[in-house]
């Protein structure tokens, strides 16, 4: 097990994957309840996940003094 701090690529990838899954979990019921087609709420959820992941990365970077 590595004791080195995580590198930038790992943090960005994990943040984006985590938030894409979270937004899909939120967007699926909302999109289905609103009777939107999948090709509307899936890309919207993925985009929201990428944006949220980027924001989380910036917060992480700022907290590490980079």
C-alpha angles and dihedrals in degrees: 000000000000121000094193119111114261116267125238097258093053093049094047092047095047093045093050094045092047094049094042089056091045093049091047089052089052097037098049097063092038093047093047092045090051089049092237118157116253092247089066104046099035096058090040090053093046091049091048089050092051092048092047090047091052091050091049090051092052090050091048092049092049092050091053094052095244 
